[in-house]
Amino acid sequence: MPNIKSAIKRVEVAERNRQRNKSWKSAVRTVRNEVAESVKTGDPKKASTALHKAYAVIDKAVSKGILHKNSAARKKSRMANEVLKVGSKSA
C-alpha cells in the first residue's frame, strides 16, 4: 500500500475504474450471448431486437471509454452478420 497521498488516491481511482470496466465488459458479453441465443432459435424478429439492444450497450461502452470504437464496430458487424443469416434463411 502506498504511503503518499496522491498514490493512495490513484490506487483507489484505479480500483473504481477497474470495477466499472468489469461491469460494462460483462454487460457487453451478456448482450452478445443473448444475440447468439436468439440466432440459435432461428426467430429473426427476436434476433433483431436482441441486436438492437446489443448495439445500444456496445455504443454506450464506447462512449464511456470502455471499448475502442474499432473493437465495438467489429463486434457489432459480426453479430449483424449472424442475424442477417437468420433473416435470409426464414425469407
N, C-alpha and C positions, 0 to 999 in steps of 0.2 A: 504494500500500500504506500502510495507516495506521501511525502511529508509537506511538500509545497502546495500552497492553497490552489494555485491555478492548475496544477497537475491533478489534484484531488477532483476539481471540477471537471477536467477533461475526462477522467475515468467515469464519473457519474453521467456525463453527457453521452459518452461513447456507449455505455450500457443502455441508456434510454433509447438511443438511436438503433442499437442492435435489436432490442425488443420490438421496436416499431417496424424495422425492416423484416424481421422474422414473421411478424403478423401479416404484413402485406404480401410477402412471398408465399406464405401459406394460403392466403386468400386466392392468389393467382393460380396456385396448383389446384385448389379446390374447384374453381370455375373451369379450369382446363379438364379436370376429371369429369365434371358434370357434362361438358360438351361431348367428351368421349363416350360417356354412358348413353347420352341421348342419340348419338350416332349409331351405337350398337343396337338400340331398339329399332332403328330404321324409320322413326317418325320425323319427317322433315320439319314440321311445324314446331315440335318440341326442340329439335336441334337448332333451329333458327332462333328461338327465344333464348336458349342457353348461350348461343354465340353472342347475341346482343348483350346479355348480362356480362359475359366474359370480356367483351370489348370495353364495357364501362369500367370494370375493375382494373383491367390492364392499363387503360388510359389514365386512370386516377393514380395508379402506381408510378407511371411515368411522370406525371405532373408533380408528384411528391419526391421524385428523385430516387425511387427505389429501383426501378428498372431503366436501362438505357433504351432510348427510343428505337434503335435498330433491333434490339433484342425483343422488344414488345411487338414490333412490326413482324418479325419472324414468327413469333408465337401466334399472332393473330392470323397471319397468312396460312400457317399450317392447319389451324383449326377451321378456317374458312374453306380450305380445300376439302377437308373431311366432310364438312356439312354439304358442300356442293355435290360431292359424290352421292350422298344420301338423297339429295333432291333430284338428281338426274336419274337415279335408279327407280324412284317412285313415279316419275313423269312418263 
